[in-house]
Amino acid sequence: MTQETYGWLAKNVLAGFVQARKPWWLGPAISEGHTPLTFDGPVPMPEVEKLLCSWSPVVSQLFDEDMVPLTTHKLIRASDDKSQLGIISATAATHTYGDWLVGTVKECVQADVLEVSSAGLLKGRSRAWIQIERPQSAVGPDGILFSPYVTLSTSLDSSMSSQINQNQQMTICDNTLTLTRGQGVAFRHTSGSGSKLGTYRGVMTAIMQGETDFRAVLEQLLAQEVSDKTFSKFLDAFVPIHDDDAPAKQTRSERKRQDITQLYRDDSRVQSWKGTAFGIVQAVNTYEQHRSQLRNATGVEMSDTDLRAMRNYSQRLSVPKGETSDQATVRILASVS
Protein backbone atom coordinates (compact mmCIF):
# COMPACT_ATOMS: atom_id res chain seq x y z
CA MET A 1 0.00 0.00 0.00
CA THR A 2 1.12 3.53 -0.69
CA GLN A 3 2.72 5.62 2.05
CA GLU A 4 2.40 8.93 0.18
CA THR A 5 0.74 11.92 1.80
CA TYR A 6 -2.54 13.31 0.51
CA GLY A 7 -0.58 16.32 -0.75
CA TRP A 8 1.70 14.07 -2.80
CA LEU A 9 -1.23 12.19 -4.32
CA ALA A 10 -3.02 15.44 -5.20
CA LYS A 11 0.06 16.69 -7.04
CA ASN A 12 1.32 13.48 -8.63
CA VAL A 13 -1.78 11.46 -9.54
CA LEU A 14 -4.05 12.12 -12.51
CA ALA A 15 -7.54 10.77 -11.81
CA GLY A 16 -10.17 10.48 -14.52
CA PHE A 17 -13.92 9.84 -14.45
CA VAL A 18 -14.16 11.28 -10.92
CA GLN A 19 -17.86 12.04 -11.25
CA ALA A 20 -18.55 8.33 -11.54
CA ARG A 21 -15.88 6.98 -9.17
CA LYS A 22 -13.90 9.15 -6.81
CA PRO A 23 -10.41 8.04 -5.73
CA TRP A 24 -10.17 7.00 -2.10
CA TRP A 25 -7.77 9.88 -1.32
CA LEU A 26 -9.70 12.68 -3.04
CA GLY A 27 -11.84 13.82 -0.09
CA PRO A 28 -9.01 13.93 2.48
CA ALA A 29 -6.73 15.74 0.01
CA ILE A 30 -9.32 18.48 -0.59
CA SER A 31 -9.97 18.73 3.16
CA GLU A 32 -6.26 19.45 3.68
CA GLY A 33 -6.44 22.29 1.15
CA HIS A 34 -4.84 20.58 -1.84
CA THR A 35 -6.06 20.87 -5.43
CA PRO A 36 -6.07 17.38 -6.97
CA LEU A 37 -5.47 16.78 -10.67
CA THR A 38 -8.87 15.33 -11.54
CA PHE A 39 -10.98 15.07 -14.69
CA ASP A 40 -14.69 14.39 -15.17
CA GLY A 41 -13.85 12.39 -18.30
CA PRO A 42 -10.70 10.52 -19.31
CA VAL A 43 -7.24 11.83 -18.45
CA PRO A 44 -5.85 13.69 -21.49
CA MET A 45 -2.69 12.06 -22.83
CA PRO A 46 -0.76 15.39 -22.90
CA GLU A 47 -1.31 15.62 -19.12
CA VAL A 48 0.09 12.11 -18.70
CA GLU A 49 3.15 13.01 -20.76
CA LYS A 50 3.65 16.20 -18.76
CA LEU A 51 3.59 14.30 -15.45
CA LEU A 52 5.72 11.34 -16.47
CA CYS A 53 7.94 12.66 -19.25
CA SER A 54 8.70 16.34 -18.56
CA TRP A 55 11.81 15.08 -16.73
CA SER A 56 13.98 12.00 -17.12
CA PRO A 57 16.10 9.63 -15.01
CA VAL A 58 19.83 10.38 -15.04
CA VAL A 59 22.55 7.87 -14.11
CA SER A 60 25.27 9.16 -11.76
CA GLN A 61 28.50 7.59 -10.59
CA LEU A 62 28.83 6.42 -6.98
CA PHE A 63 32.06 6.59 -4.95
CA ASP A 64 33.29 4.92 -1.77
CA GLU A 65 34.73 6.76 1.25
CA ASP A 66 38.10 7.04 -0.53
CA MET A 67 36.44 8.54 -3.61
CA VAL A 68 37.08 5.40 -5.61
CA PRO A 69 34.33 4.85 -8.21
CA LEU A 70 32.02 1.97 -7.39
CA THR A 71 31.58 -0.63 -10.09
CA THR A 72 28.76 -2.57 -8.42
CA HIS A 73 26.03 0.06 -8.18
CA LYS A 74 24.86 3.32 -9.71
CA LEU A 75 22.67 6.23 -8.62
CA ILE A 76 19.49 7.22 -10.45
CA ARG A 77 18.46 10.87 -10.11
CA ALA A 78 15.75 13.09 -11.60
CA SER A 79 16.94 15.50 -14.29
CA ASP A 80 14.85 18.43 -13.06
CA ASP A 81 15.56 18.69 -9.33
CA LYS A 82 18.41 16.16 -8.97
CA SER A 83 16.42 14.21 -6.38
CA GLN A 84 17.58 10.67 -5.67
CA LEU A 85 15.31 8.02 -7.15
CA GLY A 86 17.28 4.93 -6.21
CA ILE A 87 20.57 3.08 -6.05
CA ILE A 88 20.52 0.07 -8.34
CA SER A 89 22.87 -2.60 -9.63
CA ALA A 90 25.43 -1.37 -12.14
CA THR A 91 24.08 -3.88 -14.65
CA ALA A 92 20.39 -3.06 -14.13
CA ALA A 93 18.53 -1.53 -17.05
CA THR A 94 16.57 1.68 -16.69
CA HIS A 95 13.00 1.32 -17.97
CA THR A 96 11.99 4.93 -18.58
CA TYR A 97 8.39 6.05 -18.23
CA GLY A 98 8.49 7.57 -21.70
CA ASP A 99 9.41 4.28 -23.37
CA TRP A 100 7.75 1.61 -21.26
CA LEU A 101 4.55 3.41 -20.23
CA VAL A 102 3.68 6.44 -22.37
CA GLY A 103 5.28 5.09 -25.54
CA THR A 104 3.58 1.71 -25.15
CA VAL A 105 0.14 3.27 -24.69
CA LYS A 106 0.57 5.62 -27.65
CA GLU A 107 1.75 2.81 -29.95
CA CYS A 108 -0.61 0.02 -28.88
CA VAL A 109 -3.86 1.68 -27.79
CA GLN A 110 -6.45 3.22 -30.08
CA ALA A 111 -7.67 6.44 -28.48
CA ASP A 112 -11.24 5.91 -29.70
CA VAL A 113 -11.39 2.44 -28.12
CA LEU A 114 -9.65 2.85 -24.77
CA GLU A 115 -9.03 5.88 -22.57
CA VAL A 116 -6.68 6.70 -19.71
CA SER A 117 -8.52 6.48 -16.40
CA SER A 118 -5.55 7.23 -14.14
CA ALA A 119 -1.80 7.75 -14.09
CA GLY A 120 0.62 8.75 -11.40
CA LEU A 121 3.90 8.69 -9.54
CA LEU A 122 4.66 6.98 -6.24
CA LYS A 123 7.62 6.47 -3.93
CA GLY A 124 9.26 9.81 -4.66
CA ARG A 125 8.69 9.41 -8.44
CA SER A 126 10.60 6.12 -8.53
CA ARG A 127 7.41 4.25 -9.49
CA ALA A 128 4.75 5.11 -12.07
CA TRP A 129 1.67 3.66 -13.71
CA ILE A 130 -0.93 4.29 -16.40
CA GLN A 131 -4.35 2.64 -16.30
CA ILE A 132 -6.56 2.43 -19.36
CA GLU A 133 -10.09 1.13 -19.83
CA ARG A 134 -13.06 1.16 -22.15
CA PRO A 135 -15.39 4.19 -21.97
CA GLN A 136 -18.46 1.99 -21.43
CA SER A 137 -18.97 -1.11 -19.29
CA ALA A 138 -19.22 -4.42 -21.14
CA VAL A 139 -22.40 -6.49 -20.78
CA GLY A 140 -21.74 -10.10 -19.81
CA PRO A 141 -24.07 -13.08 -19.40
CA ASP A 142 -27.15 -12.54 -17.22
CA GLY A 143 -26.76 -8.79 -17.83
CA ILE A 144 -23.70 -8.54 -15.58
CA LEU A 145 -21.84 -5.28 -16.21
CA PHE A 146 -18.05 -5.30 -16.00
CA SER A 147 -15.26 -2.97 -17.04
CA PRO A 148 -12.05 -4.49 -18.44
CA TYR A 149 -8.99 -2.44 -17.59
CA VAL A 150 -5.25 -2.69 -18.11
CA THR A 151 -2.57 -1.21 -15.86
CA LEU A 152 0.98 -0.61 -17.04
CA SER A 153 3.56 0.09 -14.34
CA THR A 154 7.32 0.21 -13.81
CA SER A 155 10.00 1.58 -11.50
CA LEU A 156 13.28 3.44 -11.80
CA ASP A 157 14.78 1.95 -8.61
CA SER A 158 14.28 -1.69 -9.73
CA SER A 159 11.85 -2.25 -6.84
CA MET A 160 9.10 -3.30 -9.26
CA SER A 161 9.30 -5.01 -12.63
CA SER A 162 7.81 -3.44 -15.73
CA GLN A 163 4.34 -4.95 -15.72
CA ILE A 164 1.12 -5.18 -17.67
CA ASN A 165 -1.82 -6.26 -15.53
CA GLN A 166 -5.23 -7.01 -17.07
CA ASN A 167 -8.33 -7.39 -14.89
CA GLN A 168 -12.07 -6.83 -14.68
CA GLN A 169 -14.01 -4.49 -12.43
CA MET A 170 -17.59 -5.40 -11.51
CA THR A 171 -19.77 -2.33 -11.98
CA ILE A 172 -22.38 -3.36 -9.41
CA CYS A 173 -19.96 -3.36 -6.48
CA ASP A 174 -16.67 -1.82 -7.68
CA ASN A 175 -14.98 -5.18 -7.03
CA THR A 176 -11.96 -6.39 -8.99
CA LEU A 177 -12.25 -10.03 -10.12
CA THR A 178 -9.15 -12.07 -10.98
CA LEU A 179 -10.68 -15.29 -12.27
CA THR A 180 -8.75 -15.90 -15.47
CA ARG A 181 -5.09 -16.81 -15.88
CA GLY A 182 -2.54 -15.17 -18.16
CA GLN A 183 -3.73 -11.72 -17.17
CA GLY A 184 -0.34 -10.04 -17.02
CA VAL A 185 3.35 -10.04 -17.79
CA ALA A 186 6.39 -8.71 -15.95
CA PHE A 187 9.94 -7.93 -17.10
CA ARG A 188 12.63 -7.45 -14.47
CA HIS A 189 15.27 -4.73 -14.84
CA THR A 190 18.01 -7.11 -15.93
CA SER A 191 20.94 -6.01 -18.06
CA GLY A 192 19.39 -7.24 -21.31
CA SER A 193 15.79 -6.26 -20.56
CA GLY A 194 15.97 -3.10 -22.63
CA SER A 195 15.78 -5.26 -25.74
CA LYS A 196 12.48 -6.71 -24.50
CA LEU A 197 10.55 -3.46 -24.95
CA GLY A 198 9.26 -4.76 -28.27
CA THR A 199 8.00 -7.95 -26.60
CA TYR A 200 6.40 -5.88 -23.85
CA ARG A 201 4.54 -3.82 -26.42
CA GLY A 202 3.64 -6.97 -28.31
CA VAL A 203 1.89 -8.32 -25.21
CA MET A 204 0.03 -5.04 -24.90
CA THR A 205 -1.05 -5.21 -28.55
CA ALA A 206 -2.27 -8.79 -28.08
CA ILE A 207 -4.32 -7.76 -25.06
CA MET A 208 -5.88 -4.92 -27.04
CA GLN A 209 -6.72 -7.12 -30.02
CA GLY A 210 -7.65 -10.34 -28.29
CA GLU A 211 -10.94 -11.33 -26.70
CA THR A 212 -10.84 -11.97 -22.98
CA ASP A 213 -12.04 -15.31 -21.65
CA PHE A 214 -13.65 -13.56 -18.70
CA ARG A 215 -17.08 -13.73 -20.34
CA ALA A 216 -16.71 -17.50 -20.84
CA VAL A 217 -15.75 -17.99 -17.19
CA LEU A 218 -18.81 -16.02 -16.10
CA GLU A 219 -21.04 -18.26 -18.19
CA GLN A 220 -19.57 -21.39 -16.61
CA LEU A 221 -19.98 -20.08 -13.06
CA LEU A 222 -23.56 -18.91 -13.66
CA ALA A 223 -24.48 -22.31 -15.10
CA GLN A 224 -23.11 -24.23 -12.11
CA GLU A 225 -25.86 -24.72 -9.52
CA VAL A 226 -24.96 -24.75 -5.84
CA SER A 227 -27.25 -26.24 -3.19
CA ASP A 228 -27.41 -25.10 0.42
CA LYS A 229 -25.61 -28.30 1.40
CA THR A 230 -22.78 -27.60 -1.05
CA PHE A 231 -22.52 -24.03 0.21
CA SER A 232 -22.11 -25.32 3.79
CA LYS A 233 -19.44 -27.79 2.65
CA PHE A 234 -17.67 -24.94 0.85
CA LEU A 235 -17.59 -22.84 4.03
CA ASP A 236 -16.15 -25.78 5.97
CA ALA A 237 -13.36 -26.13 3.41
CA PHE A 238 -12.77 -22.43 2.77
CA VAL A 239 -12.80 -21.35 6.43
CA PRO A 240 -11.97 -24.49 8.43
CA ILE A 241 -12.42 -24.44 12.21
CA HIS A 242 -10.53 -27.01 14.29
CA ASP A 243 -11.06 -28.00 17.90
CA ASP A 244 -7.46 -27.16 18.77
CA ASP A 245 -7.62 -23.66 17.23
CA ALA A 246 -6.98 -20.83 19.67
CA PRO A 247 -10.22 -19.18 20.88
CA ALA A 248 -9.38 -15.92 19.10
CA LYS A 249 -8.81 -17.76 15.81
CA GLN A 250 -12.07 -19.67 16.19
CA THR A 251 -13.91 -16.40 16.77
CA ARG A 252 -12.36 -14.80 13.67
CA SER A 253 -13.18 -17.83 11.55
CA GLU A 254 -16.77 -17.96 12.76
CA ARG A 255 -17.18 -14.26 12.05
CA LYS A 256 -15.77 -14.71 8.55
CA ARG A 257 -18.21 -17.55 7.85
CA GLN A 258 -21.10 -15.44 9.11
CA ASP A 259 -20.08 -12.46 6.97
CA ILE A 260 -19.73 -14.54 3.78
CA THR A 261 -23.07 -16.24 4.47
CA GLN A 262 -24.83 -12.92 5.01
CA LEU A 263 -23.37 -11.52 1.79
CA TYR A 264 -24.32 -14.64 -0.17
CA ARG A 265 -27.92 -14.72 1.05
CA ASP A 266 -28.92 -11.12 1.67
CA ASP A 267 -26.55 -8.57 0.14
CA SER A 268 -27.79 -6.71 -2.95
CA ARG A 269 -24.38 -7.06 -4.60
CA VAL A 270 -24.59 -10.86 -4.43
CA GLN A 271 -28.07 -12.26 -3.77
CA SER A 272 -29.19 -12.12 -7.41
CA TRP A 273 -26.81 -15.02 -8.06
CA LYS A 274 -27.46 -17.06 -4.92
CA GLY A 275 -27.58 -20.75 -5.80
CA THR A 276 -24.81 -20.48 -8.41
CA ALA A 277 -21.03 -20.78 -8.32
CA PHE A 278 -20.79 -17.14 -9.37
CA GLY A 279 -22.80 -16.16 -6.29
CA ILE A 280 -20.20 -17.80 -4.05
CA VAL A 281 -17.31 -16.17 -5.93
CA GLN A 282 -19.04 -12.79 -5.68
CA ALA A 283 -19.74 -13.24 -1.96
CA VAL A 284 -16.14 -14.16 -1.12
CA ASN A 285 -14.73 -11.43 -3.36
CA THR A 286 -17.00 -8.82 -1.76
CA TYR A 287 -15.94 -10.02 1.70
CA GLU A 288 -12.24 -9.82 0.82
CA GLN A 289 -12.48 -6.32 -0.61
CA HIS A 290 -15.03 -4.72 1.72
CA ARG A 291 -15.07 -6.59 5.04
CA SER A 292 -11.79 -8.45 5.56
CA GLN A 293 -9.37 -7.48 8.32
CA LEU A 294 -7.30 -4.33 7.76
CA ARG A 295 -3.73 -3.55 8.81
CA ASN A 296 -2.49 0.02 8.57
CA ALA A 297 1.23 -0.07 7.78
CA THR A 298 1.35 3.43 6.28
CA GLY A 299 2.23 5.34 9.44
CA VAL A 300 -0.59 7.77 8.61
CA GLU A 301 -3.88 7.82 10.53
CA MET A 302 -6.67 6.85 8.15
CA SER A 303 -10.30 5.84 8.35
CA ASP A 304 -11.15 2.20 7.62
CA THR A 305 -12.96 3.32 4.46
CA ASP A 306 -9.92 5.14 3.07
CA LEU A 307 -7.52 2.39 4.15
CA ARG A 308 -9.60 -0.32 2.51
CA ALA A 309 -10.00 1.64 -0.72
CA MET A 310 -6.26 2.34 -0.80
CA ARG A 311 -5.44 -1.34 -0.29
CA ASN A 312 -7.84 -2.49 -3.00
CA TYR A 313 -6.52 0.06 -5.48
CA SER A 314 -2.86 -0.71 -4.81
CA GLN A 315 -3.51 -4.37 -5.59
CA ARG A 316 -4.44 -3.42 -9.13
CA LEU A 317 -0.90 -2.27 -9.90
CA SER A 318 0.71 -5.70 -9.55
CA VAL A 319 0.55 -8.83 -11.65
CA PRO A 320 -0.89 -11.61 -9.43
CA LYS A 321 1.69 -14.20 -8.37
CA GLY A 322 0.34 -17.73 -8.23
CA GLU A 323 -3.29 -18.46 -7.47
CA THR A 324 -5.56 -15.49 -6.80
CA SER A 325 -8.24 -15.45 -4.12
CA ASP A 326 -10.98 -15.76 -6.76
CA GLN A 327 -9.25 -18.74 -8.36
CA ALA A 328 -8.89 -20.38 -4.94
CA THR A 329 -12.62 -19.93 -4.36
CA VAL A 330 -13.42 -21.70 -7.64
CA ARG A 331 -10.96 -24.51 -6.89
CA ILE A 332 -12.28 -25.15 -3.36
CA LEU A 333 -15.89 -25.06 -4.56
CA ALA A 334 -15.06 -27.63 -7.24
CA SER A 335 -13.50 -29.90 -4.62
CA VAL A 336 -16.72 -30.08 -2.57
CA SER A 337 -19.27 -30.13 -5.40
WOWOTA-V524413 format. One record per residue. N is the residue number from 1. RES is the residue in three letters. PHI is phi in whole degrees, 0 to 359 (NA if undefined). NEAR is the number of other ideal C-beta (glycine too) atoms within 8 Angstrom. Layout:
N_RES_PHI_NEAR ; N_RES_PHI_NEAR
This chain:
1_MET_NA_8 ; 2_THR_290_8 ; 3_GLN_245_6 ; 4_GLU_288_9 ; 5_THR_282_6 ; 6_TYR_298_11 ; 7_GLY_297_9 ; 8_TRP_297_8 ; 9_LEU_297_15 ; 10_ALA_296_13 ; 11_LYS_270_8 ; 12_ASN_239_11 ; 13_VAL_233_14 ; 14_LEU_259_14 ; 15_ALA_244_13 ; 16_GLY_258_13 ; 17_PHE_56_11 ; 18_VAL_287_12 ; 19_GLN_292_4 ; 20_ALA_273_4 ; 21_ARG_212_6 ; 22_LYS_277_6 ; 23_PRO_298_14 ; 24_TRP_300_9 ; 25_TRP_266_12 ; 26_LEU_297_12 ; 27_GLY_301_7 ; 28_PRO_300_10 ; 29_ALA_295_13 ; 30_ILE_294_10 ; 31_SER_298_6 ; 32_GLU_276_8 ; 33_GLY_95_4 ; 34_HIS_272_10 ; 35_THR_246_5 ; 36_PRO_294_12 ; 37_LEU_267_11 ; 38_THR_241_10 ; 39_PHE_219_13 ; 40_ASP_292_6 ; 41_GLY_254_6 ; 42_PRO_291_10 ; 43_VAL_283_14 ; 44_PRO_297_8 ; 45_MET_299_11 ; 46_PRO_301_6 ; 47_GLU_291_11 ; 48_VAL_296_15 ; 49_GLU_297_11 ; 50_LYS_297_8 ; 51_LEU_288_13 ; 52_LEU_264_14 ; 53_CYS_238_10 ; 54_SER_284_7 ; 55_TRP_219_7 ; 56_SER_216_8 ; 57_PRO_282_11 ; 58_VAL_239_8 ; 59_VAL_271_7 ; 60_SER_236_8 ; 61_GLN_286_7 ; 62_LEU_252_10 ; 63_PHE_230_8 ; 64_ASP_274_7 ; 65_GLU_294_3 ; 66_ASP_262_5 ; 67_MET_62_5 ; 68_VAL_268_6 ; 69_PRO_302_6 ; 70_LEU_277_11 ; 71_THR_253_4 ; 72_THR_263_5 ; 73_HIS_220_9 ; 74_LYS_219_13 ; 75_LEU_259_11 ; 76_ILE_252_16 ; 77_ARG_236_11 ; 78_ALA_274_12 ; 79_SER_291_8 ; 80_ASP_276_6 ; 81_ASP_243_5 ; 82_LYS_63_6 ; 83_SER_292_8 ; 84_GLN_280_8 ; 85_LEU_257_12 ; 86_GLY_163_12 ; 87_ILE_248_9 ; 88_ILE_234_11 ; 89_SER_301_8 ; 90_ALA_298_9 ; 91_THR_266_5 ; 92_ALA_291_11 ; 93_ALA_272_9 ; 94_THR_263_9 ; 95_HIS_264_14 ; 96_THR_287_9 ; 97_TYR_294_11 ; 98_GLY_295_11 ; 99_ASP_279_10 ; 100_TRP_276_13 ; 101_LEU_253_16 ; 102_VAL_298_14 ; 103_GLY_298_10 ; 104_THR_294_14 ; 105_VAL_296_15 ; 106_LYS_293_8 ; 107_GLU_277_7 ; 108_CYS_255_9 ; 109_VAL_247_11 ; 110_GLN_278_6 ; 111_ALA_299_7 ; 112_ASP_275_3 ; 113_VAL_254_7 ; 114_LEU_233_10 ; 115_GLU_228_12 ; 116_VAL_282_15 ; 117_SER_261_11 ; 118_SER_195_13 ; 119_ALA_201_14 ; 120_GLY_181_11 ; 121_LEU_237_9 ; 122_LEU_228_12 ; 123_LYS_53_9 ; 124_GLY_64_7 ; 125_ARG_77_12 ; 126_SER_276_12 ; 127_ARG_231_14 ; 128_ALA_209_14 ; 129_TRP_210_14 ; 130_ILE_226_15 ; 131_GLN_244_13 ; 132_ILE_235_13 ; 133_GLU_202_12 ; 134_ARG_283_11 ; 135_PRO_299_5 ; 136_GLN_242_4 ; 137_SER_293_8 ; 138_ALA_277_10 ; 139_VAL_256_6 ; 140_GLY_264_11 ; 141_PRO_299_8 ; 142_ASP_64_7 ; 143_GLY_73_6 ; 144_ILE_290_10 ; 145_LEU_267_11 ; 146_PHE_214_13 ; 147_SER_240_11 ; 148_PRO_291_13 ; 149_TYR_217_14 ; 150_VAL_231_13 ; 151_THR_244_14 ; 152_LEU_255_17 ; 153_SER_211_15 ; 154_THR_200_15 ; 155_SER_220_16 ; 156_LEU_260_15 ; 157_ASP_256_12 ; 158_SER_65_11 ; 159_SER_282_8 ; 160_MET_215_9 ; 161_SER_294_10 ; 162_SER_282_13 ; 163_GLN_233_16 ; 164_ILE_235_14 ; 165_ASN_235_15 ; 166_GLN_253_10 ; 167_ASN_210_12 ; 168_GLN_231_12 ; 169_GLN_250_13 ; 170_MET_279_13 ; 171_THR_295_9 ; 172_ILE_295_6 ; 173_CYS_225_9 ; 174_ASP_63_6 ; 175_ASN_274_12 ; 176_THR_258_11 ; 177_LEU_256_13 ; 178_THR_237_11 ; 179_LEU_268_12 ; 180_THR_267_9 ; 181_ARG_265_4 ; 182_GLY_66_4 ; 183_GLN_268_10 ; 184_GLY_198_10 ; 185_VAL_213_8 ; 186_ALA_219_9 ; 187_PHE_241_12 ; 188_ARG_288_7 ; 189_HIS_273_13 ; 190_THR_283_8 ; 191_SER_300_6 ; 192_GLY_261_7 ; 193_SER_288_12 ; 194_GLY_301_7 ; 195_SER_285_6 ; 196_LYS_268_9 ; 197_LEU_302_11 ; 198_GLY_297_7 ; 199_THR_294_8 ; 200_TYR_303_14 ; 201_ARG_290_12 ; 202_GLY_295_8 ; 203_VAL_297_10 ; 204_MET_297_15 ; 205_THR_297_9 ; 206_ALA_296_8 ; 207_ILE_297_10 ; 208_MET_292_11 ; 209_GLN_268_5 ; 210_GLY_276_6 ; 211_GLU_265_4 ; 212_THR_289_9 ; 213_ASP_269_7 ; 214_PHE_299_13 ; 215_ARG_299_11 ; 216_ALA_294_7 ; 217_VAL_295_10 ; 218_LEU_301_13 ; 219_GLU_300_9 ; 220_GLN_296_9 ; 221_LEU_291_13 ; 222_LEU_291_12 ; 223_ALA_279_7 ; 224_GLN_273_10 ; 225_GLU_281_6 ; 226_VAL_230_13 ; 227_SER_279_7 ; 228_ASP_299_5 ; 229_LYS_295_6 ; 230_THR_294_11 ; 231_PHE_298_11 ; 232_SER_296_8 ; 233_LYS_295_9 ; 234_PHE_297_13 ; 235_LEU_301_11 ; 236_ASP_299_9 ; 237_ALA_278_9 ; 238_PHE_282_10 ; 239_VAL_232_9 ; 240_PRO_292_7 ; 241_ILE_234_8 ; 242_HIS_249_5 ; 243_ASP_299_3 ; 244_ASP_269_3 ; 245_ASP_294_9 ; 246_ALA_298_5 ; 247_PRO_307_6 ; 248_ALA_295_6 ; 249_LYS_292_8 ; 250_GLN_299_10 ; 251_THR_296_8 ; 252_ARG_297_9 ; 253_SER_294_12 ; 254_GLU_296_9 ; 255_ARG_295_8 ; 256_LYS_295_10 ; 257_ARG_300_11 ; 258_GLN_297_8 ; 259_ASP_296_10 ; 260_ILE_296_14 ; 261_THR_296_9 ; 262_GLN_297_9 ; 263_LEU_297_14 ; 264_TYR_297_14 ; 265_ARG_267_8 ; 266_ASP_235_6 ; 267_ASP_281_11 ; 268_SER_295_5 ; 269_ARG_281_10 ; 270_VAL_230_13 ; 271_GLN_298_11 ; 272_SER_297_6 ; 273_TRP_245_11 ; 274_LYS_299_9 ; 275_GLY_93_7 ; 276_THR_232_13 ; 277_ALA_296_12 ; 278_PHE_295_11 ; 279_GLY_300_15 ; 280_ILE_292_14 ; 281_VAL_300_15 ; 282_GLN_294_14 ; 283_ALA_295_13 ; 284_VAL_294_13 ; 285_ASN_298_13 ; 286_THR_296_15 ; 287_TYR_299_13 ; 288_GLU_299_9 ; 289_GLN_269_10 ; 290_HIS_236_9 ; 291_ARG_227_7 ; 292_SER_294_7 ; 293_GLN_296_4 ; 294_LEU_250_8 ; 295_ARG_228_4 ; 296_ASN_266_8 ; 297_ALA_253_5 ; 298_THR_276_10 ; 299_GLY_81_4 ; 300_VAL_242_7 ; 301_GLU_292_3 ; 302_MET_220_10 ; 303_SER_288_5 ; 304_ASP_300_7 ; 305_THR_297_7 ; 306_ASP_292_11 ; 307_LEU_296_13 ; 308_ARG_293_11 ; 309_ALA_297_10 ; 310_MET_296_14 ; 311_ARG_298_10 ; 312_ASN_298_10 ; 313_TYR_290_10 ; 314_SER_296_10 ; 315_GLN_292_8 ; 316_ARG_286_12 ; 317_LEU_278_10 ; 318_SER_244_11 ; 319_VAL_287_11 ; 320_PRO_301_9 ; 321_LYS_255_4 ; 322_GLY_75_4 ; 323_GLU_285_5 ; 324_THR_276_9 ; 325_SER_299_9 ; 326_ASP_295_12 ; 327_GLN_294_11 ; 328_ALA_295_9 ; 329_THR_300_13 ; 330_VAL_297_12 ; 331_ARG_295_9 ; 332_ILE_293_11 ; 333_LEU_298_14 ; 334_ALA_297_7 ; 335_SER_287_7 ; 336_VAL_250_10 ; 337_SER_277_7
